[in-house]
Amino acid sequence: MRKGPGGFSPLIVIDRDCAHPLHRQIYDGFRAAIVGRSLSPGQQVPSTRVLASELGISRIPVLNAYAQLLAEGYFESRVGAGTFVSSSLPDQIAGTESRASSPARVRVGPRRIAPTASAVPRYERIPWVHGQGAFSASQPALDAFPVKIWANLIARHCRNPVIGTLRYGHPLGLKQLREAIAAYLRTSRGVRCEPDQILIVSGSQQALDLATRVLLEPGAPVWLEEPGYWLARHVLIGAGCRIVPVEVDDEGLNVASGIKKCRKARAVFVAPSHQYPLGVTMSASRRFQLLHWARQAGAWIIEDDYDSEYRYNSKPVASLQGLDPSSRVVYIGTFSKVLFPSLRVGYLAVPNDLVDRFLAVRHAMDVSPAHLYQAALADFISEGHFSRHVRRMRTLYRERRAALVESIKQEFGSALQPIGGEAGMHLTVMLLGSGSDQEIAQRAARENLWVWPLSPAYLSKRARQGFILGFGSTPAAEMARNVKHLSRVVNMKKSA
């Protein structure tokens, strides 16, 4: 039984000049709210004393109205608990709604929305994106997250909150967290930044949206990796930008090709440390070539560093931002992959001369980020839990990735070809035989296998067929079984 919020009063208007007595007005108000489903079956209603006080009237009309509603079966009384909307009402009033009088239809003009909003693809719950389980590319190893430590940090800030933390925070975010992030980025990622350049946001998606609002105008040409991150594409489309797909090869974004296609692009969105989805790392020569182009063209580089903490055959690659002498790079990072997705905490490292503009736009969007998770995360980093967790996960993911690669080799042979470097939390494989990766992904989802097809990551019609296989949430011991299951799904149509 679905329950609504308990004890809230429906909107009941008392008119003392009305011909109907007060008890009838109260009765009509409750009955209309129940028939119109504003009040749900099983939802508690206020006591007669409370409602009389809220309406500023005697308790007697309320008692009379409640008695009538109880008699007709709209209310039910529970000893020691109070008065509730009858839980048996759905069947009784199913036909009442359709017979109830409804206002006459009013002809109105077309419901117009902004052209840029119309251009964004409709939201769909695509099976392989939202599934949870084997091969989901969006899932870290939640079973290995230090839940007790995190819960203790949350409890610490909940037990004795300082009054100041209940007010609006600074638009940049909590100072302690910005200091912890800046120290981490300087040490581990080679990012040149100070705490006052760090802006806390709700994940990397909001970071990209914010950067787009500040840096780009409608119609601005923007380089986007091909194949690339599909949600970045949606943000740019929503902003009215003109996307220029630039192919990615073994050295990362092909800068020369981008210059040939659109030398005067206003910005580029790039993931140089671990490109999504192909997993390649941008070479040093390409990095310097990209920085030189941005400086000459007056363009911005939006660097997405979403999971660079995890490399398995070398130390983490330094950021592109740290090589930039001209302050053309806006750096984006997130804790969703490293900790857990629902945390929704990300950050930007913004050039000094842009901080005021980012601050103004951020304040207009949502004033400031919520305090609690920021405070807990600041402690999680400063007390050493974050660095220990990353080290543990690096070992765990190395084992899971190796198990996945070996299982694919054993089960598929040359039919699936792994590509990219040994990094991150997903492995991309090319489908070398015939078949549609999207059709296979649909079949796999029905078997509780959440493989992401590669082809939707392309803008052009020359999309390559393959899969993006997450290994973060699957124990190494279970990898062979899941890959064998995937093999049966891939070959299902062939054998039919």
C-alpha positions as CSV (number, residue, x, y, z in Angstrom):
1,M,0.0,0.0,0.0
2,R,1.4,3.4,-1.0
3,K,1.5,5.9,1.8
4,G,1.7,9.6,1.4
5,P,3.0,12.1,3.9
6,G,1.2,11.8,7.2
7,G,-0.9,14.5,8.9
8,F,-0.9,17.1,6.2
9,S,-4.1,19.1,5.5
10,P,-5.5,19.3,2.0
11,L,-6.2,22.8,0.7
12,I,-9.6,23.5,2.3
13,V,-11.0,27.0,1.9
14,I,-13.6,28.1,4.5
15,D,-16.0,30.8,3.3
16,R,-18.1,32.1,6.1
17,D,-20.5,33.8,3.7
18,C,-21.2,30.6,1.8
19,A,-24.6,29.1,1.9
20,H,-23.1,25.7,2.8
21,P,-22.4,25.2,6.5
22,L,-18.8,24.8,7.7
23,H,-19.0,21.0,8.2
24,R,-20.2,20.6,4.6
25,Q,-17.4,22.7,3.2
26,I,-14.8,20.6,5.1
27,Y,-16.5,17.4,3.9
28,D,-16.5,18.6,0.3
29,G,-12.8,19.6,0.6
30,F,-11.7,16.2,1.8
31,R,-13.9,14.3,-0.6
32,A,-12.6,16.3,-3.6
33,A,-9.0,15.8,-2.5
34,I,-9.6,12.0,-2.1
35,V,-11.4,11.6,-5.5
36,G,-8.7,13.8,-7.2
37,R,-6.0,11.7,-5.6
38,S,-4.4,14.6,-3.8
39,L,-4.9,12.4,-0.7
40,S,-3.6,8.8,-1.1
41,P,-5.2,5.6,0.3
42,G,-3.7,5.0,3.7
43,Q,-2.5,8.6,4.2
44,Q,-3.0,10.0,7.6
45,V,-5.1,13.2,8.0
46,P,-4.8,15.8,10.8
47,S,-6.7,15.3,14.1
48,T,-9.9,17.2,14.5
49,R,-8.3,19.5,17.1
50,V,-5.3,20.3,14.8
51,L,-7.5,21.0,11.7
52,A,-9.9,23.2,13.7
53,S,-6.9,25.2,14.9
54,E,-5.5,25.6,11.4
55,L,-8.9,26.7,10.0
56,G,-9.5,29.0,12.9
57,I,-13.0,27.5,13.6
58,S,-14.7,25.6,16.3
59,R,-13.9,21.8,16.6
60,I,-17.6,20.9,16.2
61,P,-17.9,21.4,12.4
62,V,-14.7,19.3,12.0
63,L,-16.1,16.5,14.1
64,N,-19.3,16.5,12.1
65,A,-17.4,16.4,8.8
66,Y,-15.1,13.6,10.0
67,A,-18.1,11.6,11.2
68,Q,-19.7,11.8,7.8
69,L,-16.5,10.8,6.0
70,L,-16.1,7.9,8.3
71,A,-19.7,6.8,7.7
72,E,-19.3,6.9,3.9
73,G,-16.1,5.0,4.0
74,Y,-13.7,7.8,2.8
75,F,-12.0,7.7,6.2
76,E,-11.0,4.9,8.6
77,S,-10.1,5.2,12.2
78,R,-7.2,3.3,13.8
79,V,-7.2,3.0,17.6
80,G,-4.2,4.8,19.1
81,A,-2.9,5.9,15.6
82,G,-5.4,8.5,14.3
83,T,-7.6,9.0,11.2
84,F,-6.6,7.9,7.7
85,V,-7.9,7.9,4.2
86,S,-9.5,4.5,3.7
87,S,-7.0,2.0,2.3
88,S,-9.8,0.2,0.3
89,L,-10.7,3.3,-1.8
90,P,-8.8,2.6,-5.1
91,D,-11.4,0.0,-6.3
92,Q,-14.3,2.0,-5.0
93,I,-13.4,5.3,-6.7
94,A,-11.7,4.0,-9.9
95,G,-14.8,5.0,-12.0
96,T,-15.6,8.0,-9.9
97,E,-12.7,10.0,-11.3
98,S,-13.8,9.6,-14.9
99,R,-17.4,10.5,-14.0
100,A,-16.5,13.5,-11.9
101,S,-17.2,16.8,-13.4
102,S,-14.1,18.3,-15.1
103,P,-13.5,21.8,-16.3
104,A,-14.2,22.6,-19.9
105,R,-11.3,22.2,-22.2
106,V,-9.6,25.5,-23.0
107,R,-7.9,25.9,-26.3
108,V,-4.5,27.3,-25.9
109,G,-1.6,28.1,-28.2
110,P,1.3,25.7,-28.9
111,R,3.5,24.7,-25.9
112,R,6.7,26.3,-27.0
113,I,10.1,25.3,-25.6
114,A,13.6,26.6,-26.6
115,P,14.9,25.2,-29.8
116,T,18.1,24.0,-28.0
117,A,16.0,22.0,-25.6
118,S,14.1,20.4,-28.5
119,A,17.5,19.4,-30.0
120,V,18.6,17.4,-27.0
121,P,17.7,13.7,-27.5
122,R,14.7,12.6,-25.4
123,Y,15.4,11.0,-22.1
124,E,15.2,7.2,-22.3
125,R,16.0,4.6,-19.7
126,I,18.3,2.7,-22.0
127,P,18.7,-0.9,-20.5
128,W,22.4,-1.1,-20.7
129,V,23.0,2.3,-19.1
130,H,20.7,1.9,-16.1
131,G,21.3,-1.8,-15.4
132,Q,23.2,-2.8,-12.3
133,G,25.4,-5.9,-12.4
134,A,28.0,-7.6,-14.5
135,F,29.7,-5.4,-17.1
136,S,27.9,-2.1,-16.2
137,A,30.4,0.6,-17.1
138,S,29.0,3.0,-14.5
139,Q,29.5,0.9,-11.4
140,P,32.5,0.9,-9.1
141,A,33.2,-1.8,-6.6
142,L,30.6,-0.7,-4.0
143,D,31.1,-3.9,-2.0
144,A,34.7,-2.7,-1.3
145,F,33.8,0.9,-0.2
146,P,34.5,1.6,3.5
147,V,30.9,2.2,4.4
148,K,31.5,2.2,8.2
149,I,34.1,4.9,8.0
150,W,31.9,7.0,5.7
151,A,28.9,6.5,8.0
152,N,30.9,7.6,11.0
153,L,32.0,10.8,9.2
154,I,28.4,11.5,8.2
155,A,27.3,10.9,11.8
156,R,30.0,13.2,13.2
157,H,28.7,16.1,11.2
158,C,25.0,15.3,12.0
159,R,25.3,14.9,15.7
160,N,26.5,18.4,16.6
161,P,25.9,20.7,13.6
162,V,27.3,24.2,13.8
163,I,24.5,26.8,13.2
164,G,26.5,28.4,10.4
165,T,26.5,25.1,8.4
166,L,22.7,25.3,8.2
167,R,22.9,28.6,6.2
168,Y,23.8,29.0,2.6
169,G,27.4,28.1,1.9
170,H,29.9,29.8,-0.4
171,P,29.2,29.4,-4.1
172,L,32.7,27.9,-4.6
173,G,32.0,25.2,-2.0
174,L,33.2,24.3,1.4
175,K,36.7,25.8,2.0
176,Q,38.1,22.7,3.8
177,L,37.0,20.5,0.9
178,R,38.5,22.9,-1.7
179,E,41.8,22.9,0.2
180,A,41.8,19.1,0.4
181,I,41.1,18.8,-3.4
182,A,43.7,21.4,-4.4
183,A,46.4,19.6,-2.3
184,Y,45.4,16.3,-3.9
185,L,45.4,17.6,-7.4
186,R,48.8,19.3,-7.1
187,T,50.3,16.2,-5.6
188,S,48.7,13.3,-7.6
189,R,47.6,14.9,-10.8
190,G,50.1,17.7,-11.5
191,V,47.3,20.3,-11.6
192,R,48.4,23.9,-11.0
193,C,45.7,25.3,-8.7
194,E,44.9,27.0,-5.4
195,P,41.8,26.4,-3.3
196,D,40.2,29.6,-4.6
197,Q,40.3,28.2,-8.1
198,I,38.4,25.0,-7.1
199,L,34.6,25.0,-7.6
200,I,32.5,22.2,-6.1
201,V,29.6,21.0,-8.2
202,S,27.1,18.1,-8.4
203,G,29.3,15.7,-10.5
204,S,31.2,16.1,-13.7
205,Q,28.0,16.5,-15.7
206,Q,27.1,19.8,-13.9
207,A,30.8,20.8,-14.3
208,L,30.6,20.4,-18.1
209,D,27.2,22.3,-18.2
210,L,28.7,25.1,-16.1
211,A,31.8,25.4,-18.3
212,T,29.6,25.4,-21.4
213,R,27.5,28.3,-20.0
214,V,30.5,30.4,-19.2
215,L,32.7,29.7,-22.2
216,L,30.5,29.1,-25.2
217,E,27.7,30.9,-27.0
218,P,25.0,29.4,-29.2
219,G,26.4,28.4,-32.6
220,A,30.0,28.1,-31.3
221,P,31.9,25.3,-33.0
222,V,33.3,22.8,-30.5
223,W,35.6,19.8,-31.1
224,L,34.3,16.6,-29.6
225,E,36.1,13.3,-29.5
226,E,34.9,10.7,-32.0
227,P,33.8,8.3,-30.5
228,G,33.1,10.3,-27.3
229,Y,31.1,10.7,-24.2
230,W,27.5,10.8,-25.2
231,L,26.3,13.0,-22.2
232,A,28.9,15.6,-23.1
233,R,27.4,15.6,-26.6
234,H,23.9,16.3,-25.1
235,V,25.2,19.2,-23.0
236,L,26.7,20.8,-26.1
237,I,23.6,20.3,-28.1
238,G,21.5,21.8,-25.4
239,A,23.7,24.9,-25.4
240,G,23.2,25.3,-29.1
241,C,26.8,24.6,-30.0
242,R,27.9,23.2,-33.3
243,I,29.7,19.9,-32.7
244,V,32.7,19.1,-34.8
245,P,33.6,15.4,-34.4
246,V,37.3,14.8,-34.4
247,E,38.5,11.2,-34.6
248,V,40.5,9.5,-31.9
249,D,43.4,7.1,-32.8
250,D,46.1,5.3,-30.8
251,E,47.6,8.6,-29.7
252,G,44.3,10.2,-28.6
253,L,42.5,13.1,-30.3
254,N,43.8,13.8,-33.8
255,V,44.6,17.5,-33.4
256,A,45.8,17.9,-37.0
257,S,42.4,16.5,-38.2
258,G,40.6,18.9,-35.9
259,I,42.5,21.9,-37.3
260,K,41.7,20.8,-40.8
261,K,38.0,20.5,-40.0
262,C,37.6,23.7,-38.0
263,R,40.7,25.7,-37.1
264,K,38.6,28.4,-35.4
265,A,36.7,26.2,-33.0
266,R,35.9,27.9,-29.7
267,A,36.6,24.9,-27.5
268,V,37.5,21.2,-27.3
269,F,36.2,18.6,-24.9
270,V,38.8,16.0,-24.3
271,A,39.8,13.2,-21.9
272,P,43.5,12.9,-22.4
273,S,44.5,10.6,-19.5
274,H,42.0,7.9,-20.3
275,Q,39.8,8.6,-23.3
276,Y,36.2,7.5,-23.1
277,P,35.3,5.1,-24.5
278,L,38.4,3.8,-26.4
279,G,40.6,4.0,-23.3
280,V,43.7,5.4,-25.1
281,T,46.1,8.0,-23.5
282,M,46.9,11.1,-25.4
283,S,50.6,11.2,-26.4
284,A,52.9,13.9,-25.3
285,S,53.3,15.3,-28.8
286,R,49.5,15.5,-29.2
287,R,49.2,17.3,-25.9
288,F,51.6,20.0,-26.8
289,Q,50.1,20.3,-30.3
290,L,46.6,20.7,-28.7
291,L,47.9,23.4,-26.2
292,H,49.7,25.2,-29.1
293,W,46.5,25.2,-31.2
294,A,44.4,26.5,-28.2
295,R,46.8,29.3,-27.6
296,Q,46.9,30.4,-31.2
297,A,43.1,30.1,-31.8
298,G,42.1,31.6,-28.5
299,A,40.2,28.4,-27.8
300,W,39.3,26.7,-24.5
301,I,40.2,23.1,-23.6
302,I,37.8,21.3,-21.3
303,E,39.7,18.5,-19.7
304,D,37.7,15.6,-18.3
305,D,39.7,13.5,-15.8
306,Y,37.0,11.1,-14.7
307,D,38.9,8.0,-13.6
308,S,42.6,8.7,-14.0
309,E,43.5,7.5,-10.5
310,Y,43.5,3.9,-11.9
311,R,46.4,2.9,-14.1
312,Y,47.8,-0.6,-13.8
313,N,51.0,-0.7,-15.8
314,S,52.4,2.7,-14.9
315,K,51.9,5.6,-12.6
316,P,49.0,8.0,-13.2
317,V,49.5,10.3,-16.1
318,A,49.9,14.0,-15.3
319,S,47.1,16.3,-16.3
320,L,47.0,18.3,-19.5
321,Q,46.2,21.4,-17.3
322,G,49.6,21.1,-15.6
323,L,51.4,21.6,-19.0
324,D,49.4,24.6,-20.0
325,P,51.3,27.9,-19.7
326,S,48.5,30.1,-21.1
327,S,45.6,29.2,-18.7
328,R,43.4,27.8,-21.5
329,V,42.4,24.6,-19.7
330,V,39.4,24.1,-17.5
331,Y,39.9,20.9,-15.5
332,I,37.0,18.7,-14.5
333,G,37.1,15.8,-11.9
334,T,34.6,13.8,-10.0
335,F,34.3,11.4,-7.0
336,S,31.5,9.4,-8.6
337,K,33.8,6.8,-10.1
338,V,36.3,6.7,-7.3
339,L,33.8,6.5,-4.4
340,F,30.2,6.0,-5.3
341,P,27.9,7.4,-8.0
342,S,25.1,8.8,-5.7
343,L,27.7,11.0,-3.9
344,R,27.2,13.6,-6.7
345,V,30.3,15.6,-5.9
346,G,32.6,16.8,-8.6
347,Y,34.8,19.8,-9.1
348,L,36.4,22.2,-11.6
349,A,39.9,23.8,-11.5
350,V,39.3,27.2,-13.2
351,P,41.9,29.7,-14.5
352,N,42.2,32.6,-12.1
353,D,40.8,35.2,-14.5
354,L,37.6,33.2,-15.0
355,V,36.8,32.4,-11.4
356,D,34.5,35.5,-11.1
357,R,32.5,34.5,-14.1
358,F,32.1,30.9,-13.1
359,L,31.2,32.0,-9.6
360,A,28.4,34.3,-10.9
361,V,26.9,31.7,-13.2
362,R,27.1,29.0,-10.5
363,H,25.4,31.2,-8.0
364,A,22.6,31.8,-10.5
365,M,22.2,28.1,-11.1
366,D,21.8,26.8,-7.5
367,V,23.4,29.3,-5.0
368,S,25.8,26.8,-3.3
369,P,26.4,23.0,-2.9
370,A,24.9,21.1,0.0
371,H,27.1,21.1,3.1
372,L,26.9,17.6,4.7
373,Y,28.6,15.5,2.0
374,Q,31.2,18.2,1.4
375,A,32.2,18.2,5.1
376,A,32.3,14.4,5.3
377,L,34.3,14.2,2.1
378,A,36.8,16.8,3.3
379,D,37.5,14.7,6.4
380,F,37.6,11.5,4.3
381,I,40.4,13.0,2.2
382,S,42.3,14.9,5.0
383,E,42.3,11.9,7.4
384,G,43.9,9.6,4.7
385,H,40.9,7.4,4.0
386,F,40.7,8.5,0.4
387,S,44.3,7.7,-0.5
388,R,44.1,4.3,1.2
389,H,40.8,3.5,-0.7
390,V,42.4,4.4,-4.0
391,R,45.4,2.2,-3.4
392,R,43.2,-0.7,-2.4
393,M,40.9,-0.2,-5.4
394,R,43.9,0.0,-7.8
395,T,44.9,-3.5,-6.8
396,L,41.4,-4.8,-6.9
397,Y,40.6,-3.4,-10.3
398,R,43.9,-4.6,-11.7
399,E,42.9,-8.2,-10.7
400,R,39.4,-7.8,-12.2
401,R,40.6,-6.3,-15.4
402,A,43.2,-9.1,-15.9
403,A,40.5,-11.7,-15.2
404,L,38.2,-10.1,-17.8
405,V,40.9,-9.9,-20.5
406,E,41.9,-13.5,-19.9
407,S,38.3,-14.7,-19.9
408,I,37.6,-12.9,-23.2
409,K,40.7,-14.5,-24.8
410,Q,39.6,-17.9,-23.6
411,E,36.0,-17.6,-24.6
412,F,36.0,-15.4,-27.7
413,G,39.5,-15.9,-29.2
414,S,39.9,-13.3,-32.0
415,A,36.2,-12.4,-32.2
416,L,36.5,-9.7,-29.6
417,Q,39.6,-7.5,-29.7
418,P,40.5,-5.5,-26.5
419,I,41.8,-2.0,-27.2
420,G,43.2,0.9,-25.1
421,G,45.6,1.1,-22.2
422,E,45.5,-0.7,-18.9
423,A,43.6,1.9,-17.0
424,G,40.2,3.0,-15.7
425,M,37.2,0.8,-14.8
426,H,36.1,-0.3,-18.3
427,L,37.5,-2.3,-21.1
428,T,36.5,-1.6,-24.7
429,V,36.5,-4.5,-27.2
430,M,35.9,-4.4,-30.9
431,L,33.4,-6.9,-32.4
432,L,35.2,-8.2,-35.4
433,G,32.5,-10.5,-36.8
434,S,29.1,-9.6,-38.1
435,G,26.3,-8.5,-35.9
436,S,24.9,-5.3,-34.3
437,D,26.3,-4.3,-31.0
438,Q,23.1,-2.6,-30.0
439,E,21.0,-5.7,-30.7
440,I,23.4,-7.8,-28.7
441,A,23.3,-5.3,-25.9
442,Q,19.5,-5.5,-25.9
443,R,19.6,-9.3,-25.7
444,A,22.3,-9.1,-23.0
445,A,20.1,-6.8,-20.8
446,R,17.4,-9.4,-20.9
447,E,19.9,-11.8,-19.5
448,N,21.0,-9.4,-16.7
449,L,24.3,-8.6,-18.5
450,W,24.8,-4.8,-18.9
451,V,27.2,-4.5,-21.8
452,W,27.3,-1.0,-23.4
453,P,27.4,-0.9,-27.2
454,L,30.2,1.1,-28.7
455,S,28.4,2.4,-31.9
456,P,26.2,5.0,-30.1
457,A,29.4,6.8,-29.0
458,Y,29.9,7.9,-32.6
459,L,28.3,10.8,-34.3
460,S,29.2,9.7,-37.8
461,K,27.5,6.9,-39.7
462,R,30.8,5.0,-39.9
463,A,30.4,3.8,-36.3
464,R,32.5,0.8,-35.3
465,Q,30.8,-2.1,-33.6
466,G,32.0,-3.2,-30.2
467,F,31.3,-3.2,-26.5
468,I,32.2,-1.2,-23.4
469,L,32.6,-3.7,-20.6
470,G,32.8,-2.4,-17.0
471,F,34.7,-4.7,-14.6
472,G,34.5,-2.6,-11.4
473,S,31.5,-4.4,-9.9
474,T,32.3,-8.0,-10.8
475,P,34.7,-10.0,-8.6
476,A,37.5,-11.7,-10.4
477,A,36.3,-15.1,-9.4
478,E,33.0,-14.5,-11.2
479,M,34.4,-13.0,-14.3
480,A,34.8,-16.3,-16.3
481,R,31.2,-17.3,-15.6
482,N,29.9,-14.0,-16.8
483,V,32.0,-13.9,-19.9
484,K,30.8,-17.4,-20.8
485,H,27.2,-16.2,-20.3
486,L,28.0,-13.2,-22.6
487,S,29.4,-15.6,-25.2
488,R,26.1,-17.5,-25.3
489,V,24.2,-14.2,-25.7
490,V,26.5,-13.0,-28.6
491,N,26.1,-16.3,-30.4
492,M,22.4,-16.7,-29.7
493,K,21.2,-15.3,-33.1
494,K,23.8,-17.2,-35.0
495,S,22.7,-20.5,-33.6
496,A,19.0,-19.7,-34.0
